[in-house]
Amino acid sequence: MIRYAIAALVALEACPPAPVTIPDSGDTSPAGVCAHLAALTCAEGQAPNCAAVFAHAQDSGLTDLKPACLASATTKEAARKCGSVQCK
């Protein structure tokens, strides 16, 4: 009986943690996208100047950070697929 309990505990600890999943925010403003990325625990969203940097980069016209894609991402993997953040 104890062997089965130990085997079950070992098997559970070998499982990777479940990914953070959050609903689509729908807010494509720089502050909204940053808050959404922070909720996904992406480093980019946790930077204190995220909204200012995001707004500047998006307004410059040099690149499209794909705010609609980022705001609709429900996991880190989905945010990375947008192609504009590393979201580690």
C-alpha positions as CSV (number, residue, x, y, z in Angstrom):
1,M,0.0,0.0,0.0
2,I,2.8,2.4,0.9
3,R,4.6,1.6,-2.3
4,Y,1.5,2.6,-4.4
5,A,1.3,5.9,-2.5
6,I,4.9,6.7,-3.1
7,A,4.6,5.7,-6.7
8,A,1.6,8.0,-7.1
9,L,3.5,10.9,-5.4
10,V,6.5,10.4,-7.7
11,A,4.3,10.4,-10.8
12,L,2.5,13.6,-9.7
13,E,5.7,15.4,-9.1
14,A,7.0,14.4,-12.6
15,C,4.1,16.2,-14.3
16,P,4.9,19.8,-15.5
17,P,2.7,22.6,-14.0
18,A,-0.4,23.5,-15.9
19,P,0.1,26.6,-18.1
20,V,-1.4,29.9,-16.9
21,T,-4.6,30.4,-18.9
22,I,-6.6,33.6,-18.8
23,P,-9.6,34.9,-20.9
24,D,-9.2,37.2,-23.9
25,S,-9.1,40.8,-22.5
26,G,-10.2,42.5,-25.7
27,D,-8.3,45.7,-24.5
28,T,-5.8,46.6,-27.3
29,S,-4.6,49.8,-25.6
30,P,-0.9,49.8,-24.6
31,A,-1.9,49.6,-20.9
32,G,-4.4,46.9,-21.6
33,V,-2.0,44.7,-23.5
34,C,0.7,45.2,-20.8
35,A,-1.8,44.2,-18.1
36,H,-2.8,41.2,-20.1
37,L,0.8,40.1,-20.7
38,A,1.5,40.6,-16.9
39,A,-1.5,38.4,-16.1
40,L,0.0,35.7,-18.3
41,T,3.2,36.2,-16.3
42,C,5.2,37.4,-19.4
43,A,8.2,39.4,-18.4
44,E,7.4,42.1,-21.0
45,G,4.1,42.9,-19.3
46,Q,5.7,43.1,-15.9
47,A,8.2,45.9,-16.9
48,P,7.3,49.2,-15.2
49,N,7.5,51.1,-18.5
50,C,5.7,48.5,-20.6
51,A,2.8,50.7,-21.7
52,A,5.1,53.6,-22.7
53,V,7.5,51.4,-24.6
54,F,4.6,49.6,-26.3
55,A,2.9,52.8,-27.3
56,H,6.2,54.3,-28.6
57,A,7.1,51.2,-30.6
58,Q,3.5,50.9,-32.1
59,D,3.2,54.6,-32.8
60,S,6.5,54.7,-34.6
61,G,5.2,52.7,-37.5
62,L,8.4,50.8,-37.7
63,T,6.8,47.6,-36.4
64,D,3.4,46.1,-35.6
65,L,3.4,44.6,-32.1
66,K,0.0,43.0,-33.0
67,P,-2.0,44.3,-30.0
68,A,-5.2,42.5,-31.0
69,C,-3.3,39.2,-31.1
70,L,-1.7,39.8,-27.8
71,A,-4.9,40.9,-26.1
72,S,-6.6,37.7,-27.3
73,A,-3.8,35.4,-26.2
74,T,-5.0,33.1,-23.5
75,T,-1.6,31.4,-22.8
76,K,2.0,32.3,-23.0
77,E,2.4,30.0,-26.0
78,A,-0.4,31.9,-27.8
79,A,1.3,35.3,-27.0
80,R,4.6,34.0,-28.4
81,K,2.8,32.9,-31.6
82,C,1.8,36.6,-32.2
83,G,5.5,37.0,-33.0
84,S,6.1,40.3,-31.1
85,V,7.0,39.0,-27.6
86,Q,9.1,36.3,-26.1
87,C,6.9,35.9,-23.1
88,K,9.2,33.7,-21.0
